[in-house]
């Protein structure tokens, strides 16, 4: 059941600021997906324009918890100057182990308009960011597309990264074609049973694989510049989970067989039993060295040699939740005023 308590409706953003008629028409098409929401695979069917809320608890406007130069991503994303990362609040999943649950499940953040988002992208570019990194965008594609159109028309030149949980709508991704340069999706599960139990996601495997195939069609394999910074392409992330719950062997086989050996893979070892996972059997411990080494062996067996492997000894890093005084949105808005 997707429906939640209605909220006071957001005002629909003004499209008059978009100069190009074709781009304005594209954004109008995107916002139409909110009428009976089918923005993500949940297809909640709520009218977000009228204040009805679905699983993501979001109206028309996105919320962001923070934006800043971020150095904790893969090397070609963070580079030497940082990734211009925008952390969006709420999510269309509800993972028991989410390290960023204050943002994703408690909706820590404040609403922003597409025009304000566009200004944030330009600010991050001016601060030297290698790219604009959109974290957890799957439930808010229409206003994100609107903001990208405004930013490009205002002169944004650096690549845009779509950094998602992989539970994405192919129809929405097709609207983004040409506006996203780098796709950075998760492939969390190869079993719908565990996707449902742990992340409350129906049909994750089908939707995830279809989405990643569409992402690859749009941008192709990863392309780096002479400094090793990503310019275009796909990087697939997989978080090694305890007790094999992520089903890495089958996911690796899919990547090899359907996406190709040239696909860049980021194999992550930072699982930590936070949020609800700490009280759930099978989820309540970090991964073991053997689980890590087994995941590496699978990577090698499938000849997935492009990409990045997180060391087993790496500390589990909170990738998104802003510490007080470290770039929260309220502080940044004050600084920008």
Beta strands, then each sheet from edge to edge (+ up, - down):
strand 1: 63-70
strand 2: 83-88
strand 3: 110-111
strand 4: 131-135
strand 5: 159-164
strand 6: 182-185
strand 7: 223-224
strand 8: 230-239
strand 9: 264-268
strand 10: 307-309
sheet 1: 3+ 1- 2+ 4+ 5+ 6+ 8+ 7-
sheet 2: 3+ 1- 2+ 4+ 5+ 6+ 8+ 9+ 10+
end
